[in-house]
Amino acid sequence: MKKDKLFFQIMKKIFLGHHKELRILILCETILTAISYAIVSGYQMFSNGHSSEYFMQEDGISKSFLSAGTILLFCGIILIITVLISYLGKRIPEYVFLQRMGISKKDLKTMVLYEAAISYLVSIIAGFFVGKILTEGLKLLMVRALHINFKLGRVAFFTYPSICILILFIYGLSFLLVKELQSDFLIITNMNETARIEKLEGKFRVPKIMIGIILCIYSVYAYSKIYHYESAYLIIAFFTGLYLSLRNIFSIFLERIKHKKQKKYYKNLLMNHRFYYRMNTVSRYILFFSLMSFLSCFYFGIQFISTINAEKAESLYPYDFMCVADKSDDKLFEKIKEKYHATLTEYPMVRVANADKTEHLEGRGEIIIQGQQIGISESTYYKLKKAVDPSYKKKSLNLDKNGKKVYVVHQQDRATKAQPVDWYYNKKTPTLHIGLPCEYCDYADHETTYDKKIVAGEEISSLTGCYSTPKCENLIVFSDEYFKKAQNEWKDIEALTGFKLERYKAMYGDDGEPYIIEGPTKLVFIQTNKKYIDQIDKELESKEERHKYIGNYDSTIKFHYLSKTAITDMKTERAVKSMICVYIIITLSILNWIMLYAMNEMEKKEKAEREKFLVSMGMDRKERKKMNKREWYIYWIVPTIILIISTILFMQDTMAARMYSGDIRKICELQETGVVAVWIVINGIYFWIMNRKARRGIENHDK
C-alpha cells in the first residue's frame, strides 16, 4: 500500500508539473468532441426539418451539417494530432529519464495510461457539455431568431458512444505517432527537450514533390467540373499536395544551402535554425493555418456569398402548381379549370430514372436509391425556355435521333452547389432509364435498360420550378425523333426488373407475370388567383393516393407540387444555410486562434531556454526580437499567400461549375475579396497581439 501511495504521489506531482501543456491538450480534445457532437446532433435534429427533407437522402439542411462536419472533423484531427505530437515531444524525454532511473516498463505504462485516461475523460465530459451549448445556441438562432417553425428531431442515444469511440480512435492514432517521434526527433539519447532535432532530409522527396504537384493540378482542374460536385475531397487533395510539394522543395533548398553554401548557412544559422531543425513542425503549423484560412474565407465564405446573391425564390417558380400527371387526370384538370378559372398548360413528358440519386457511397447490403427526372423533347424545351424568357433565341442542342446524347437542365438556384444528374460511378456519363425506377434492376447486366448517356450540353436554371430536391425533377432533353420512341418504350419493359419483355419471359416463362406500367405522360402547369390556391391544393392532394406509383418509391417525388410551399422551404433552407456558414466561419476562426495560443504555450519553455543561449552568445535584444518576430509571422505570411492564390483558383472553378453569368461573377468576386481582406487584417492583428504576448512571456521567464 505504501508503495502504491508513493507511486501515485510521484505520478500526481509529474502530472501537475505539466498541467499547462496538459491543459492545452485537454482544451483541443474538448473542442474536437464539442464540434463532433454539435455537427452530428444538428444533422439529426434538422434532418426532418422541412417538407422535402429526408435523413438518408442527404439533401438540404441536413446535408449542410454533413459537409460542414466532414471539413471541421478533418481540421479537428489535424489540430489534435499536431498538439499531441508537441505534447509527447515534451513528455517522452521524461519517460526516458524515468526508465534510466530504474522505473519498470509496467509502472511507466501505468503512468502513461492514467495520464491519457484522465485527459480523455475530462475532455469527453467537457466536450459533450460545450457541444450541447453549441447545439442549443444554434437551435435557438434558427428556430427563434429566424422564426423557423418546424419540428426538430431528437438526438439519438448512439451519438454519445459513437463520438466517444471516434475520439478514442483519434487519441490512439495520435499516440501511435510516438514511433514517428522516436525516429523523427533525436530524443532517446537527449534528456533536454530543447535538444530534439527533426530530420531535414526525408525519403523519396522528388517522388513526393511530383505527387504533390499532380494532386494540386488535378484538384484545381477537377473542381471546375460539374460532375465533381465541388467535392471537399478535392480540397483535401489540394492541401495534401501543397504540403508534400512545398515541404520537400523547401527542405531540398535548405539542404543545398547547408552543404554547398556553408558560409551563408553559418552566417544565418541563428536566424534560420528553426527552419533547419523544426522543419516538420513548421510545415504542419503552416498547413493547419493555411487550411483554416481557406475554409473560413472560401469554402464556407463562398457558400454564404452565393446564398445572399441567389435569385429571389419567387422568380424560380413561374407557375403556381406543377403536376406530373397521366391521362386519368384529365377530368380533374378540366374541373379545376372551370371551377377556379385557372389557366392550364400541358406538355408531353416521360419519366426518366437515374441509377443513383445520392452522394452517399452505399456499402454491402445497402440499397441504391434511384433518382427520378423529367424527360422532354427538344421542342418542349424551346417552349418552356421561351415561356420564362421571351428574348430567348433558339439554338441547336446537338442531340441525336438514337437518344444517346441528352441535354440536362439542372433546376436549382445559385445557392446550390454544382452537381451531376446521376451519382452512379462515372458521373460524367449519367446512367438513365426511360420509365419508373426498377426496384430489382441490375446495373451491371449488359442487357439492362439503364444506358449510359452522353451529356451534349447542360445549364443551371429553373424552367418548371425547383421542386422536390436538387437531385430530382431536373429536365432531361431528348431529340424530337427519340422522344416519340421513348413515349412507347414502357410497352416493352417489365417495370420491376427493367428487362425487355422477351428476356423476362425467357427467364421466368409462364411462372412470371410481367408488371407493365406507363407512368406519368404529361406535365401540367396551373396558374390561378391566389385566393384559390389552397382549395386547388386540397383537390390535388386528394388524388395523391391514386398516384402511389409516383411516390411509393421515393416520398420526395409527388403527383403535384405547390410553389408556395416550395418557396417557403427554399427561404428556410437559405436562412439556415447562411446561419450555418457564419457559425462555422466563427468556429474555424476560434480554432485558428486556439491553435496559435497552443503553439505559443507549447514552445514557451523551449524559446525561453534559447533566449538564454542567445544572450550568452552576445545577440542584442533588437536582433532577438527580430528573430522571434520573423518566426511568428511566417505562420501569417505564408498561409496568407496560399490563401490568396488558392482562393483565386478555386473561385474561378466554382464560378465555372455553377455557370454564373458575368455580372454575378463580378459581385461574388468583389464580396469574396472583401471577406479575404477582412480575414487577413483580423488574423494579422491577432498574430501581432500574440507576438507581443509571447515576447513578453519569454523575457519574463528569463528574468
DAQUI-V631509 format. One line per field, one symbol per residue. phi: phi as a letter, one per 20 degrees, with the letter a starting at -180 (. if undefined). psi: psi as a letter, one per 40 degrees, with the letter a starting at -180 (. if undefined). burial: # if it has 16 or more other ideal C-beta (glycine too) atoms within 10 Angstrom, else .. Layout:
phi: ???
psi: ???
burial: ???
This chain:
phi: .ffffffffffffffffdfffffffffffffffffgffffffgffefdfbfcdcgfelcmfffffffffffffffffgfffffffffffeeggfffffffeoffffffffffffffffffffffffffffffffffffffffeefeledbfefeefffgffffgffffffffgffffgffffeededfddeegfefcefffbelffgffffffffffffffffeeffellffffffffffffffffffffffffffffedcffffffdfffdffffdcgffgffffgffffgffffedgeffffffffdfffgffecfcfccdddcffegfffffffffdleddcdcfbcfdedfcedfgefefneefeeecddecefffgffffffebgefdfcfeledfemfdcdddfebeffeffbfecdelfffdfeccepfgefdfcffffdfeedfdeefabbdacddpeelcfecleededfgfffffffdfgfdcffeenffgfffffedlffddfedbfnfcbecdccbfgfegfffgfffffefgfdffedfebfeecfccdfgffffffffffffffffffgfffffffgfffffffffffdgffffffgfffffenffffffffffffffffedffgfffgffffffffffffffelffgffgfffffffgffffffffffffffffffffffffffffff
psi: dddddddddddddddddfdddddddddddddddddddddddddddedfdidfhhddefibddddddddddddddddddddddddddddddddddddddddeehidddddddddddddddddddddddddddddddddddddddddefhgihiiihideddddddddddddddddddedddddddigedehdhdeeihihdiiifdddddddddddddddddddehdeeffhddddddddddddddddddddddddddddegddddddedddeddddefdddddddddddddddddddcdddddddddeeiihddeegeidihhgiadeeddddddddddefihhhiiiiihhhidhdidhhhaheihhhiihihhiidddddddddddgdehhhihefiieeedhihhhhgiidehihiidiehbgedgihihhaihhdfihdeheeiehihihhdiiihihddigibieeifihhhiiddddddddedddehhdddeiidddddddeaedhhihhidaieihhhhhiideedddddddddeeddefdededdheehidihhddddddddddddddddddddddddddddddddddddddddedddddddddddddeehiddddddddddddededdddddddddddddddddddddefiiddddddddddddddddddddddddddddddddddddddddd.
burial: ..............#.....##.###########################.###..#############.#######################.##.#....#.......#...##..##..##.###.##..##..##.###....#.#.#..#...#...##.##..##..#...#..#..##.#.....#..#.#.#....#..##.##..##..##.##########..##################..#...#......#....#.#.##################################..#..#..###########..#..##..#...#.#.#..#.###########........###########.###.##.#.........#.#...#.####################..#.##########..#.#....###..#.##.#.####################..##..##.##..########...#.............#########.#...##..##.##......#.###.##.########..##.##.##########.###.###.#####################..#....#....#..###.##.###.###.###.##.###.###.##.#...##..##.##..##..##..#..##..##..##..#.....
